[in-house]
Amino acid sequence: MDCDFVSWRGHRVHVKVTGQGHPPLILITGLGGSTDMWTPFAQQFQHRCVIRFDVPGMGLSSAPYAPISVAGVADLAVAVLDALDVECADVLGYSYGGAVAQQLAFAYPERVCRLVLAATNCGLGAVPGSYAAMTSLATPLRYYSESYFDRSAATLYGGMTGRDLSMRRRMMVERQTHPPSAYGYSMQLLGTIGWSSLPFLARIPHDTLVICGDDDPLIPVVNAETLARRIPRARLEIVKRSGHLFLCDEAKRLSVRVARFLDAVAGASLAEPVTQLV
């Protein structure tokens, strides 16, 4: 299984595949993110085939002609699976990618084995984060300016990134490798307008882990509680002192929790929803 680029609706989409093992795990990243930003987390899953892709306008993918909706990116995820001859994969969606993962699970339930929703919400109808954090999302400057990222990290992301200067330095290198263009970033933002999973959350049939940090200025914990309450086969884990970037700045800690969920339900379904503080 290998693939560098996939042609999709006139776009050239960058795809990265690492590791070995089944079922594959597809990672769908957050706003402005690229495959590079998944590296610390993906490295914890050498026993699995891990699939990553850059949404058009991000990373090494071509720029979009117009905004691509959340449903459109879900279609793209399916096209990536098709190109790799993958019938069904575990899906992990982070932040914006969590919206795509919800849409994917609803629209293409047969392509999803198990579902992980990390630091994400239902879109329209969600409880917004702090004013300072939300306004920071309007610009991709945090991907270009080390000083801006350093100044805004605690307000925007919280958690380990907000507390640890050395972690911010490491993450800045990853962010500057293939940062989004201002145009691509704005197209991705526009593609989220009007999307909501509230009408279909109850029809997501998969065993689902909803996981969030309790120090996330962007996505308040109440949003994870809403997802876990409305998805029939969901469990909720709230990670103490973790922020919005917990899959990157605490990759080892979080990968253990995600792997524990995926492995636990690989052969059996969850008996009932569970809330756990870890």
N, C-alpha and C positions, 0 to 999 in steps of 0.2 A: 504494500500500500504506500504510494508516494505520489505527490502532486505539488507543483510549484505555483501554477496559475490555472484558474478556471475561467472560461468565458461564460458570462451571464448577462443577458439582456444588453449586449453591447459594451459591457464592462470587462476589464481584465482584473480578476480578483486574486489576490495573493493568498495562498494556502500553505500552512506549515504543518507537517506531520512528524511526531517524534514518539519514541518508545514502541513497545510491543505488548500485545495482550488484548483480550476481548472481555466484555464489549468495549468498543472505543469510547472515549470521553471527548465530547466536543465542548470547547470553551468559547463563550461569546462575551466579548469585553465591553467595557463601559464607554462613555462618551469621549470621543477623541482618541481612544486607545488603539494600540496596534498589537500584533502578535508578540513583539519584543517584551511588552509589559507583562506577559504571562510567564516569562521564562522562570523566575524563582518558584512559582507554583507548579508549573508543568514538570520541572525537574524532580519533583517529589513523586511523580507517577511514572517511573521508568517501567513498571510492571504493566502498564496500559498503553495502548495506542492513544495518543492525545492529538486532537485535531484543533487547529486554530486558523482563523481567517481574518483578513482586514476588510472591513466594510468599505465600499467605494468612497474615496475621499480620505481614507485613513491609511497609514502605513505605506505599503508598496502597491496598493490597489489604485486603479485609475480613478480620476475624479468623476463624480456623477454629473449628469446634465441638469438634473432637477432633484429636489428632495426625494429620498427613498423612505417610504413609510415603514413603520415597525413591522407590519405584515409583509412588506416587500423584503425586508432583511430576513424574516423567517423563511420566505421562499428561497432566498439565497442560501441559507443554511441547508435546506433540503437539496439544492443543486450541488453544494459541496459534498454532501453525503453521497449523492448519486455519482458524482465524478470519481469518488473513492470506492464505489461499489459497497457502501455500507447501508444495510437495510435498517438497522436500529442502533442507536447510540445513547449512552447516558449523556445528559445535557446539563451543563452548568452555565447559568447566565448571571453575570455580575452587573449591578447597577442598571444602566441602559440596556445592557445585554440580558438582564433579567426580564425586561419587558419583551424582548425578542424571544426569549426562552418560553415565556408564558404563551405567547402567540403561537409559537411552534408546537407546543404541547397540545394546544386546543385545535389548531388547524390540521396538524399532521400527527395525531396521537400514535399511529402505528410506527412512526419513525423514532419515537422516544421510549427508551427503556425506563430510566429513572430520571428524576428532575431535581436539580439543586438551584434554588433562587437565593442569591447572596446580595445583601445590601441593596435591595431593590424595593419597588412598590408597584401599585396597580395603575400608575399613570394618572389620568384625569380622575379626580375624586380622592387622591392621596393627601395625607397631611404633609404640608411642605416643611422643608428644613428651615434653619435660621435664615434671616434676611441676608446677612453677610455671606453665608455659604451659597445661597441660591444666586445672588447677583454675581458671584465669582464665576459661575458657570457660563455667563454670557460671552466670555472671551477665552480663547485658547492660549493666552499669554503664559499660563503656568507651564506649558510645554516648551516654551522658548527661553524664558527668563529665569535663571537660577535664583536671583534675588527675590523676584515676585513669588516664586514657588516657596521659598524659604519663609517669607513674611506671611503668606496666606495659608500655609499648611495646617496650622492648628485650628484656624477658623473654618477652613473648608473641609478638612479630612479628619481631624481629631486623631485619637488613637496613637499608635506607635510613631506614625509619620509626624504627628504634631509634637511629640515629646522628644524624639531622637534626631539630633542634627546629623549624625553619620548616616542614618537611614535615609534622610532627605537627600544627602549628597549622592548616595548610590542610586536612588530612584531617579534623580535628575539625569544621570547618564543614560538610563534606559529610556526616559521620555524624549531625550534629544536625538536619539538614534534615527527614528522616523516619525517626527512630529506631524500632526495634521496641518494641512493648509488652512488659512482663515476661511477660505471658500468652502472647503470640504467640511470643516467644523460647523459652519452655519447651515449647510445643507442637512447635516445630521440632526442638528437642533430642530430645524423646521420639520423634519420627518416625524418628530414625536408629537407634534401638535394634534390634539384631539383624541389621541389613543387612550383607551382604558380597557383593563381586563375585568372590571367589575361585572359586566354582563355575562361573562363566561367562566369565571373562576370555579364555580360549583360544578362545571362540566369537564374540568381537567381530571382525568382518571388515574394519573400516575402516583406511585409512591413518591412523595416530595419532601425534601428537606428545605425549610425556610430558615436561613441563618443570617444573623445581623450582629453588629457590635452595639454596645450600650453607650458608646462615645462617638457616635456618628452624627455630625452636625447637618449633613445633607439628607439623610433618611432616618427620621425618628423611628424608634422601636415600634410604635403603634402601627406603622405600615406593615411590618413583618407579621405582627399579630393579626392584622386583617387578612393577609394572604393565607396564613396558617389556619385561620378560623374558617375561611370560605372554601379552601381546596379540601375536598373530602378526605384524602389520604395523606395529609400533610402533618409533619411534626415541626416544631419551632425550637431552635437553639439560639440563645442570646449569649454572646461571648463578652465576658466582662473586660472592660477597659480597652476594647478594640474599636477602631474607627472605620471610616469608609473604605480605606485601602487595605483592609486586613488580609486579603488574599495575597497581597504583595509584601506588605511589611511584616507579616507573621505567617509566611508561606508554610513553614514546617508545621506550626501549631494547627493551622486551619486545614491543611491537607490531610492531617491525621483524622480530623473530625469528618471531613467530606468522605474520605476513604472508608471510615467506619460505617457511615450511613450506607454507602453504595454496596459495600460487602455484606452488610447485615441484611439488606433487602434483596440481594441477588437471587436468593433461593426461597424467600418467604416474604409475604407482605406485612406491613405494619398492622397490628391489631387495632390500634386506635390512635388518634392524634396525641402527641406528647409535647409538652413545653419543658425545656431544660435550660438551666443556667450553667455555663461552663467557663 
